[in-house]
Amino acid sequence: MPTTQLEDLRELQSAAQELREELAKVIVGQQNVIDQLLISLLSGGHSLLVGVPGLAKTMLVKSLAEVLGLSYNRIQFTPDLMPADITGTEVIQEDRSTGQRDFRFIPGPVFTQILLADEINRTPPKTQAALLEAMQEDQVTANGQRHVLPSPFFVLATQNPIEQEGTYPLPEAQLDRFMMEIVVDYPNEEDELEIVNRRTRKLHTSLKKVVDADQLHRFRETIDSIPMAEHDVRYAISLVRSTRIHQGEQSNVMSQYLSWGAGPRASEWLVLATKAHAAISGREIATAVDVQAMLAPILRHRLVLNFNAEADEMNEDLIIAKLLEIVPTPANQPSSNFLKKMIAKSK
């Protein structure tokens, strides 16, 4: 790696560590969640955060916007929310001096750099679809006019996995536009004790800005330049292609439990996430170990399970663990602790 790129990588790694330290002032534990969110933002992708209420998902996203120095808006998705409530609307404005009336566009809350779409599955598909153009093209079209969104632009959406009554599951086309599905789990006992102690002491913590928008753009270029051997790229692609039961490339296990697999966008995001994972982990080269670490958050929302999976009590993570066991790791690559843990989970 050239000296300039190496210096940029060192700067990125230093910033990532400082971001972790700042977020640790308000978020206890959840290191994997924080790292995956950082990887998503550094890669320029949107993410879904799935977890039960009370796990500080909203606080995490708001704090992340603060330490990144980015503008932040939150939309609470409800069944009566309309598309214009997200994107904005046009109103008639009269010029008092001339009496002439013109349409004026009033931007909605989507015009921000970090948008928290809270409980996105609580609103009907018509309103969910209002985010599609924004997420894909970084713009909003109203009355035939295009309005460019601020840059960078990220959608971080939350979902509650335990209460599905009265919800509207996101269609596959919209799910595929999210880079990752990040699972936010319960804290361990020590972390929960620390959370309770912090809450009862009512300590006020101020966060400092660590990275600005310009640095974030530069860090994306740094991640793109991280080298990754062709056999590791092929390994990532093989993992994704092995989920496609209609192409005849899958194993018997995949065809037994899947109705549909992941598309090429999953391969693109997986390779990019692999490079970002290597970068924030302090490595200069992305390898199969990084592929294995990022496979679950990239794939879990892109797999459509069939009835057999439900009958055998198989979820997405268990199927991904089986996938890691089935697809051979590139030669001369050590078996990572992550891979061993996933394989143990699948048995």
C-alpha positions in Angstrom: 0.0 0.0 0.0 1.5 3.4 -1.0 2.6 5.7 1.9 -0.2 8.3 1.4 -2.9 5.6 1.5 -1.2 4.0 4.5 -1.3 7.4 6.3 -5.0 7.8 5.5 -5.6 4.3 6.8 -3.9 5.1 10.1 -6.0 8.2 10.4 -9.2 6.2 9.8 -8.2 3.6 12.4 -7.4 6.3 14.9 -10.7 8.0 14.2 -12.6 4.8 14.6 -11.1 4.1 18.0 -11.9 7.7 19.1 -15.5 7.2 17.9 -15.8 4.0 19.9 -14.4 5.8 23.0 -16.8 8.7 22.7 -19.9 6.5 22.1 -18.8 4.4 25.2 -19.6 7.5 27.3 -23.3 7.1 26.6 -23.7 3.5 25.2 -22.6 0.6 27.5 -21.3 -2.5 25.7 -22.8 -3.3 22.2 -19.3 -3.2 20.7 -20.3 -5.3 17.7 -23.3 -3.1 17.0 -21.2 0.0 17.2 -18.6 -1.5 14.9 -21.2 -2.6 12.4 -22.8 0.9 12.3 -19.4 2.4 11.8 -18.7 0.0 8.9 -22.0 0.9 7.4 -21.4 4.6 7.5 -17.8 4.4 6.4 -19.0 2.3 3.4 -21.8 4.7 2.5 -24.6 2.2 3.3 -28.0 2.3 5.1 -28.7 -0.1 7.9 -31.6 -1.7 9.8 -31.3 -2.0 13.6 -33.5 -4.9 14.9 -34.0 -5.2 18.6 -36.7 -5.1 21.3 -37.6 -1.7 22.9 -35.3 -0.2 25.5 -31.9 -1.2 24.1 -30.9 2.4 23.4 -31.1 2.2 19.6 -32.4 5.7 19.3 -29.8 7.1 21.6 -27.0 5.2 19.7 -28.0 6.8 16.4 -28.4 10.3 17.8 -25.1 10.0 19.6 -23.4 8.8 16.4 -24.7 11.8 14.5 -23.3 14.0 17.3 -19.8 12.5 17.2 -19.8 12.6 13.4 -20.9 16.2 13.3 -23.8 15.4 11.0 -27.3 16.8 11.0 -29.9 14.4 12.5 -33.7 14.0 12.2 -36.0 11.3 13.6 -39.3 10.1 12.1 -41.6 8.0 14.2 -43.4 5.8 11.7 -47.1 5.3 12.4 -50.0 3.8 10.4 -51.3 7.3 9.5 -48.0 8.7 8.3 -48.1 10.0 4.7 -45.3 10.2 2.1 -45.3 14.0 2.2 -44.7 13.9 6.0 -41.3 12.4 5.1 -40.2 13.9 1.8 -41.9 17.4 2.1 -44.7 19.1 0.4 -45.4 22.0 -2.0 -47.5 25.0 -0.8 -48.8 28.0 -2.6 -47.0 31.2 -1.7 -48.2 34.6 -2.6 -45.9 37.5 -3.3 -47.6 40.5 -1.5 -46.0 43.1 -3.7 -47.2 41.6 -7.0 -50.0 39.4 -5.9 -48.4 36.5 -7.9 -48.8 33.0 -6.6 -46.2 30.3 -6.9 -45.6 26.9 -5.6 -42.8 26.6 -3.0 -41.3 23.3 -1.8 -41.0 22.9 2.0 -38.5 20.1 2.7 -39.5 17.3 5.0 -37.4 15.6 7.7 -35.7 13.4 5.1 -33.5 16.4 4.3 -30.8 15.6 6.8 -27.6 13.7 6.9 -28.6 11.0 9.4 -32.2 10.0 9.3 -33.6 7.7 12.0 -36.6 5.9 10.7 -38.0 4.6 14.0 -40.1 1.5 13.7 -40.2 1.6 9.9 -42.5 -1.4 9.7 -45.3 0.5 11.5 -46.3 2.5 8.4 -48.0 1.3 5.2 -46.1 0.4 2.0 -47.0 3.7 0.3 -45.2 5.6 2.9 -42.3 3.1 3.2 -41.8 3.5 -0.6 -41.3 7.3 -0.1 -37.8 6.4 1.2 -36.8 4.3 -1.8 -35.8 7.1 -4.1 -34.0 8.9 -1.3 -32.1 5.8 -0.3 -31.1 4.9 -3.8 -30.5 8.2 -5.5 -30.0 10.7 -2.7 -32.8 12.9 -4.0 -36.5 13.5 -3.7 -38.8 14.3 -6.6 -41.8 16.5 -5.9 -44.1 17.9 -8.6 -41.6 17.0 -11.3 -38.8 18.8 -9.6 -35.7 17.0 -8.2 -34.4 18.1 -4.8 -30.9 16.8 -3.8 -30.5 15.5 -0.3 -27.5 16.6 1.9 -24.3 14.6 1.6 -23.5 12.3 3.1 -27.0 10.8 3.6 -27.8 7.7 5.7 -31.0 6.0 6.7 -30.8 4.1 9.9 -34.1 2.3 10.5 -35.3 0.4 13.6 -37.6 -2.6 13.8 -39.2 -4.3 16.8 -39.0 -8.1 16.2 -41.4 -9.2 18.9 -44.6 -7.3 18.2 -45.7 -8.0 14.6 -49.5 -7.2 15.0 -50.5 -4.3 12.8 -47.1 -4.0 11.1 -46.2 -3.9 7.4 -43.1 -6.0 6.6 -40.7 -4.2 4.3 -40.8 -5.7 0.7 -37.7 -7.5 -0.5 -36.8 -4.7 -3.0 -36.6 -2.2 -0.1 -34.8 -4.5 2.3 -32.2 -5.0 -0.4 -31.4 -1.3 -0.3 -30.2 -1.6 3.3 -26.6 -2.6 3.4 -26.9 -4.5 6.8 -29.4 -5.8 9.3 -27.8 -5.2 12.7 -29.1 -7.2 15.6 -29.2 -5.3 18.9 -29.3 -7.9 21.7 -29.8 -7.6 25.5 -26.7 -6.5 27.4 -24.8 -8.9 29.6 -25.2 -8.7 33.4 -22.2 -6.4 34.1 -23.2 -4.1 31.3 -26.8 -3.9 32.6 -25.4 -3.1 36.1 -23.4 -0.2 34.6 -26.5 1.0 32.7 -28.6 1.1 35.9 -25.8 2.8 37.8 -25.5 5.5 35.2 -29.2 6.1 35.0 -29.6 6.4 38.8 -26.6 8.8 39.1 -28.2 10.9 36.4 -24.8 11.9 35.0 -24.8 14.3 32.1 -22.3 13.5 29.4 -21.3 15.8 26.5 -19.9 14.3 23.3 -17.3 15.9 21.1 -17.2 15.8 17.4 -14.6 13.4 16.1 -15.1 13.2 12.4 -16.7 15.7 9.9 -18.4 15.1 6.6 -15.3 15.8 4.5 -13.3 13.2 6.5 -16.1 10.7 6.1 -15.9 11.1 2.3 -12.2 10.7 2.4 -12.4 7.6 4.6 -14.7 6.0 2.0 -12.0 6.4 -0.6 -9.5 4.9 1.8 -11.7 1.8 2.3 -12.1 1.4 -1.5 -8.3 1.3 -1.9 -7.7 -1.5 0.7 -6.3 -4.5 -1.1 -8.1 -7.8 -1.1 -6.8 -10.9 -2.9 -8.9 -12.3 -5.7 -9.4 -15.7 -4.0 -10.9 -13.9 -1.0 -13.2 -11.9 -3.3 -14.3 -15.1 -5.0 -14.9 -16.6 -1.5 -17.2 -13.8 -0.6 -19.1 -14.2 -4.0 -19.3 -18.0 -3.5 -21.0 -17.5 -0.1 -23.6 -15.2 -1.7 -24.2 -17.3 -4.8 -24.6 -20.5 -2.7 -27.9 -19.0 -1.4 -29.5 -18.9 -4.8 -31.6 -21.9 -5.1 -32.9 -21.1 -8.6 -29.4 -21.2 -10.1 -28.5 -24.7 -9.2 -25.4 -23.6 -7.3 -26.7 -24.1 -3.8 -26.2 -27.1 -1.4 -29.0 -29.4 -0.3 -29.2 -27.5 3.0 -29.8 -24.2 1.3 -32.5 -25.6 -1.1 -34.2 -27.3 1.9 -34.6 -24.0 3.9 -34.6 -21.1 1.4 -37.3 -19.9 -1.0 -35.0 -17.1 -2.3 -31.4 -16.1 -1.9 -29.3 -12.9 -2.1 -28.6 -10.9 -5.3 -25.4 -9.3 -6.6 -25.9 -6.2 -4.4 -25.1 -8.5 -1.5 -21.8 -9.5 -3.1 -20.9 -5.8 -3.6 -21.8 -4.8 0.0 -20.0 -7.9 1.4 -16.7 -7.1 -0.3 -17.0 -3.4 0.7 -17.9 -4.3 4.3 -15.0 -6.8 4.4 -12.6 -4.0 3.6 -14.1 -1.6 6.1 -14.0 -4.4 8.8 -10.3 -4.9 8.1 -9.7 -1.2 8.3 -11.3 -0.5 11.7 -9.8 -3.8 13.0 -6.3 -2.4 12.4 -5.3 -4.4 9.4 -4.0 -3.2 6.0 -5.4 -6.1 3.9 -8.9 -7.6 3.9 -9.1 -11.4 4.1 -11.5 -14.3 4.5 -11.6 -13.7 8.2 -13.2 -10.3 7.6 -15.6 -11.9 5.1 -16.8 -14.3 7.7 -17.3 -11.6 10.3 -19.5 -9.5 8.0 -21.5 -12.3 6.3 -24.4 -12.4 8.8 -25.3 -8.7 8.9 -25.1 -8.5 5.1 -27.2 -11.6 4.4 -29.7 -12.1 7.1 -32.4 -9.6 5.7 -31.8 -10.9 2.1 -32.7 -14.5 2.7 -36.3 -15.6 2.3 -37.0 -18.7 4.4 -39.5 -21.4 3.5 -41.9 -23.5 5.6 -39.3 -26.2 6.3 -37.1 -23.6 8.0 -39.9 -22.6 10.3 -40.8 -26.2 11.0 -37.2 -27.1 11.9 -36.8 -23.9 14.0 -34.1 -22.5 11.7 -33.5 -18.8 11.5 -31.4 -16.7 9.2 -28.3 -16.8 11.5 -28.4 -20.6 11.8 -28.6 -20.9 8.0 -25.7 -18.5 7.6 -23.7 -20.6 10.1 -24.5 -23.7 7.9 -23.4 -21.7 4.8 -20.0 -21.0 6.4 -19.6 -24.6 7.2 -20.4 -25.8 3.6 -18.5 -23.3 1.5 -14.8 -24.0 1.7 -12.5 -21.3 3.1 -9.7 -20.3 0.7 -6.5 -22.4 1.0 -3.8 -21.3 3.4 -6.4 -19.2 5.4 -6.5 -19.9 9.2 -9.9 -20.9 10.6 -11.0 -17.8 12.6 -12.6 -17.9 16.0 -15.7 -16.3 14.5 -16.0 -19.2 12.0 -15.6 -21.8 14.7 -18.3 -20.1 16.8 -20.7 -19.9 13.8 -20.1 -23.6 12.9 -20.7 -24.6 16.6 -24.0 -22.7 16.5 -25.1 -24.6 13.4 -24.8 -28.0 15.1 
